[in-house]
Amino acid sequence: MQKMGFRWYGSNDDPIQLQDIKQIPGTTQVVGALFDIPVGEVWPKVKIAALKQQVEAAGLNLEVIESVNIHDDIKIGLPSRDQYIENYKETIRNLAEYGIKVICYNFMPIFDWVRTDLAFKLPDGSTDLAFEHQYVEGDPEEIIKSVEKNSNGYVLPGWEPERLSTVKNLFAAYQNVDEQKLADNLNYFLNAILPTCEAVGIKMAIHPDDPPRPLFGLPRIMKNRDDMLRIEKMYDSPNNGFTLCTGSLGENPINDVPAIIREFVGRNKVPFVHARNIKFMENGDFHESAHLSSEGSLDMYEIMKALHDAHFDGYIRPDHGRMIWGETGRPGYGLYDRALGITYLNGLWEAIDKER
């Protein structure tokens, strides 16, 4: 049986209360992080302990961290990467000391994930996140201005103003980093940190590129099954795994998500799952949708069935939802639609379980 979780941004930045999460039937896990630690710095034990104590006081568990972000110097392969890797290893050891089992991370250059509209209006009056290709073509600075117009007052991870103020320098730093170079730098990173992970019992779970295609002239190396096989071979260990995000992989219709689930879950390479749906528009554009199969383009029944057939018993959470019933806050991360998503996913699991 999977362990159902809910991503939470902390008491200072999230209007959702831990008690709200506790009231969602079947939810036992909080997927959390420390969002005030600059990328590349060590996560202090005192702050990890405070977060864990807060979550457990609400009757929930904190065993998955999303994310310990990776400094661009590591992705670029600069000489300074070794110090940032040492910092990352110390953070791994600190998290393990407080019972963390899985770290979700990504290896996307500059931007963690990209949407071009954070308040895409749906026919029923709700809003969600959308990606339209026309807004990611041309000069990156103009693209950023366009996205900010549709931001609803929020920013995407990696799009923080202080970071975007140096975006020209970041693009220049990545100028000579192609797909092979980026893959080589991931290989270097994994071989440096995974012995530490093995020693302390933490699984690394890389998240797919989102969307799974090159953007802004930057390479992507976690787009499909072939990429996953390459990453798996970089360091052969149960601790080198994947966050299987159904929406991110599903954004490319060529990806057979249930087949990928059966293959990699079957080999015990998936400690963490993001279960979400998307709706395709024209020209490969898409927007997020309610989790139901009838509302999106992915067959969530087949996805949950694949997880069940492969005996998935790891951590799972609903992902980006709609903003419904007048809820405000962080786009895609409201309480109501994600709670509905959990109910739907648990219902599918129960039905599939009883079919056996």
C-alpha positions in Angstrom: 0.0 0.0 0.0 1.3 3.4 -0.9 2.0 6.2 1.6 -0.2 9.2 0.7 1.3 12.6 1.2 0.6 16.3 0.7 3.2 19.0 -0.3 3.4 21.8 2.3 5.3 25.0 2.0 5.6 25.7 5.8 3.7 27.8 8.3 5.3 31.1 7.1 4.5 30.7 3.3 1.5 28.4 3.1 -2.1 29.4 4.0 -2.9 25.7 4.4 -2.6 24.4 7.9 -1.2 21.1 8.9 -4.5 20.3 10.6 -6.2 20.8 7.2 -3.9 18.2 5.7 -4.5 15.8 8.7 -8.3 15.9 7.9 -7.8 14.6 4.3 -8.7 10.9 4.6 -5.8 8.5 4.0 -3.1 11.2 4.2 -0.2 10.4 6.6 2.7 12.2 5.1 3.8 15.8 4.7 6.2 16.4 1.8 8.2 19.4 3.0 11.4 21.4 2.7 13.3 24.3 4.1 12.6 27.1 1.7 14.6 29.8 3.4 18.0 28.2 2.9 19.9 29.5 -0.1 20.7 26.9 -2.8 24.0 25.3 -2.1 24.1 26.0 1.6 24.0 23.2 4.3 20.6 22.6 5.9 21.1 23.2 9.6 20.0 20.4 12.0 18.1 22.8 14.2 15.8 23.9 11.3 15.3 20.3 10.2 14.4 19.3 13.7 11.9 22.2 14.1 10.1 21.3 10.8 9.9 17.6 11.9 8.6 18.5 15.3 6.0 20.8 13.8 4.8 18.1 11.4 4.7 15.3 13.9 2.9 17.5 16.5 0.0 17.6 14.0 0.0 13.8 13.9 1.7 13.5 10.5 5.0 12.1 9.3 7.9 13.8 7.5 9.9 11.3 5.5 10.2 12.9 2.1 11.9 16.2 1.2 11.1 18.1 -1.9 13.5 19.5 -2.8 17.1 19.9 -1.9 17.9 22.0 -4.9 21.2 21.7 -6.7 23.4 24.7 -7.3 23.9 25.7 -10.9 27.7 25.4 -10.5 27.2 21.6 -10.1 25.1 21.4 -13.3 27.5 23.6 -15.2 30.5 21.7 -13.9 32.5 24.6 -12.5 35.5 24.0 -10.2 33.4 25.3 -7.3 31.0 22.3 -7.6 33.1 20.2 -5.2 32.4 22.5 -2.3 28.7 22.6 -3.1 28.6 18.8 -3.3 30.3 18.5 0.1 27.5 20.8 1.4 24.9 18.6 -0.2 26.4 15.5 1.4 26.3 17.2 4.8 22.6 18.1 4.2 21.9 14.5 3.3 23.5 13.3 6.6 21.6 15.9 8.6 18.3 14.9 7.0 18.9 11.2 7.6 19.5 12.0 11.3 15.9 13.2 11.5 14.3 10.2 9.7 14.2 11.4 6.1 14.0 8.5 3.7 13.7 10.2 0.2 15.0 13.4 -1.3 13.3 14.5 -4.5 15.5 16.7 -6.7 15.9 17.8 -10.4 18.7 18.6 -12.7 17.1 21.2 -14.9 19.3 24.1 -16.0 18.3 27.5 -14.6 14.6 26.9 -14.3 13.1 24.1 -12.1 9.9 23.9 -14.2 8.1 26.1 -16.6 4.5 27.3 -17.0 3.5 30.3 -19.1 0.3 31.0 -17.2 -0.3 30.5 -13.5 -4.0 31.5 -13.7 -5.3 29.8 -16.9 -9.1 30.2 -16.9 -11.1 27.1 -17.4 -14.8 27.0 -18.7 -16.1 26.2 -15.2 -14.5 29.3 -13.7 -11.6 27.6 -12.0 -8.0 28.3 -12.9 -4.9 26.2 -13.3 -1.4 26.2 -14.6 -0.7 26.1 -18.4 2.1 25.8 -20.9 1.9 27.3 -24.3 4.9 27.1 -26.7 4.4 30.5 -28.2 5.4 32.2 -24.9 8.8 30.3 -24.7 10.2 31.3 -28.1 12.5 34.2 -28.5 14.6 36.2 -26.0 14.5 34.8 -22.5 14.2 38.2 -20.9 11.1 38.9 -22.9 9.7 35.5 -22.1 10.2 36.2 -18.4 8.2 39.4 -18.7 5.4 37.6 -20.5 5.2 34.9 -17.9 5.2 37.5 -15.1 2.1 39.1 -16.6 0.3 35.9 -16.1 1.7 35.1 -12.7 -1.2 36.1 -10.4 1.3 37.6 -8.0 3.4 34.4 -7.6 6.6 33.1 -9.1 7.7 29.7 -10.3 10.5 27.8 -8.5 13.7 29.1 -9.9 12.0 32.3 -11.1 12.6 34.4 -8.0 13.3 38.1 -8.7 16.8 38.0 -7.1 17.7 35.0 -9.3 16.2 36.5 -12.5 18.3 39.6 -12.0 21.3 37.6 -13.0 19.6 35.5 -15.7 21.8 36.8 -18.5 24.9 35.6 -16.6 23.3 32.2 -16.0 22.5 31.7 -19.7 26.1 32.7 -20.5 27.4 30.2 -18.0 25.4 27.4 -19.6 26.5 28.4 -23.2 28.9 25.4 -23.6 26.7 22.9 -21.7 25.0 20.5 -24.1 23.0 17.4 -23.3 26.1 15.2 -23.0 27.9 17.7 -20.8 24.9 18.0 -18.5 24.6 14.2 -18.3 28.3 14.0 -17.4 27.8 16.6 -14.7 24.9 14.6 -13.3 27.0 11.5 -13.3 29.8 13.3 -11.4 27.2 14.5 -8.8 25.6 11.1 -8.3 28.9 9.3 -8.0 30.0 11.8 -5.4 26.8 11.8 -3.2 25.4 8.2 -3.5 28.0 6.5 -1.2 26.8 8.9 1.5 23.2 8.1 0.7 23.9 4.4 1.0 25.6 4.9 4.3 22.7 6.8 5.9 19.8 5.1 4.1 18.4 7.9 2.0 17.1 7.4 -1.6 17.7 10.1 -4.2 14.7 10.5 -6.5 15.3 12.6 -9.6 12.2 14.4 -11.0 11.5 14.4 -14.8 12.1 17.6 -16.8 9.0 19.7 -16.9 8.1 20.0 -19.7 10.2 17.1 -21.0 11.8 19.0 -23.9 14.7 21.5 -24.4 13.7 25.1 -23.6 15.5 28.4 -24.2 18.3 26.5 -25.9 19.0 24.7 -22.7 19.4 20.9 -22.6 17.2 18.4 -20.8 18.3 14.9 -19.7 15.4 13.4 -17.8 12.6 13.3 -20.5 11.8 9.7 -21.2 12.5 6.0 -20.6 15.9 6.1 -22.4 17.0 9.0 -20.2 15.9 7.1 -17.1 17.9 4.0 -18.2 21.0 6.2 -18.7 20.6 7.8 -15.3 20.1 4.4 -13.7 23.4 3.1 -15.1 25.3 6.2 -13.8 25.4 4.6 -10.4 23.9 1.2 -9.9 22.3 1.3 -6.5 18.8 1.1 -4.9 19.5 4.6 -3.6 19.7 6.0 -7.2 16.0 6.3 -8.1 13.3 8.4 -9.6 10.4 10.6 -8.7 7.9 9.3 -11.2 5.8 12.4 -12.1 2.9 11.2 -14.3 2.2 14.7 -15.5 5.7 15.6 -16.5 6.4 12.4 -18.4 2.8 12.5 -19.7 3.4 16.0 -21.2 5.0 14.1 -24.1 2.3 11.8 -25.5 5.0 9.4 -26.8 5.8 8.4 -23.2 3.9 5.4 -22.2 3.5 6.2 -18.5 1.9 3.0 -17.3 4.6 1.0 -19.1 7.4 3.1 -17.5 5.8 2.6 -14.1 5.7 -1.2 -14.5 9.3 -1.3 -15.6 10.9 1.0 -13.0 8.7 0.4 -10.1 9.1 -3.3 -10.8 12.8 -2.9 -10.3 12.3 -0.9 -7.1 13.6 2.3 -8.7 10.7 4.6 -7.8 10.5 5.6 -4.1 8.2 8.6 -4.9 5.3 9.3 -7.2 3.6 12.5 -8.3 0.2 11.5 -9.5 -1.5 14.2 -11.6 -3.3 14.7 -14.9 -3.0 17.2 -17.7 -5.1 18.2 -20.7 -3.6 18.6 -24.1 -4.5 21.6 -26.2 -3.3 22.3 -29.8 0.3 22.1 -30.9 1.4 20.1 -27.9 0.3 22.9 -25.4 -1.3 21.7 -22.2 -2.8 22.8 -19.0 -3.2 21.1 -15.7 -6.6 19.5 -15.0 -8.6 17.8 -12.2 -7.1 14.4 -11.5 -10.0 12.4 -13.0 -9.3 10.5 -16.2 -12.5 12.1 -17.7 -11.1 15.6 -17.1 -7.6 15.1 -18.5 -5.7 13.4 -21.3 -4.0 10.7 -19.1 -5.8 7.5 -18.0 -5.4 7.7 -14.2 -7.0 4.4 -13.7 -4.3 2.7 -15.9 -1.6 4.7 -14.1 -2.9 3.6 -10.6 -3.4 0.0 -11.9 0.2 -0.1 -13.1 1.4 1.1 -9.7 -0.8 -1.6 -8.0 0.4 -4.3 -10.4 4.0 -3.4 -9.7 3.4 -3.6 -5.9 4.3 0.1 -5.4 4.6 0.7 -1.6 6.4 4.0 -1.7 5.4 7.6 -1.2 2.8 9.3 -3.4 1.2 12.7 -3.5 -1.3 14.5 -5.8 0.4 17.2 -7.8 -0.7 20.6 -9.2 -4.4 21.1 -8.9 -6.9 23.7 -10.0 -7.8 26.7 -7.8 -11.5 26.1 -7.1 -14.4 27.4 -4.9 -12.8 30.9 -4.6 -9.6 29.6 -3.0 -6.6 31.9 -3.3 -2.9 31.3 -2.6 0.0 29.6 -4.3 -1.2 28.6 -7.9 -1.6 24.9 -8.3 -1.1 24.2 -4.6 -4.5 24.9 -3.1 -6.1 22.7 -0.5 -9.4 21.8 -2.1 -8.6 20.3 -5.5 -5.6 18.4 -4.2 -7.7 17.0 -1.4 -10.2 15.9 -4.0 -7.3 14.4 -5.9 -6.2 12.4 -2.9 -9.8 11.1 -2.5 -9.9 10.1 -6.1 -6.5 8.4 -6.1 -7.3 6.5 -2.9 -10.7 5.4 -4.4 -9.0 4.1 -7.5 -6.5 2.2 -5.4 -9.2 0.7 -3.2 -11.3 -0.4 -6.2 -8.3 -2.0 -8.0 -7.3 -3.7 -4.8 -10.8 -5.2 -4.4 -10.8 -6.4 -8.0 -8.0 -8.8 -7.2 
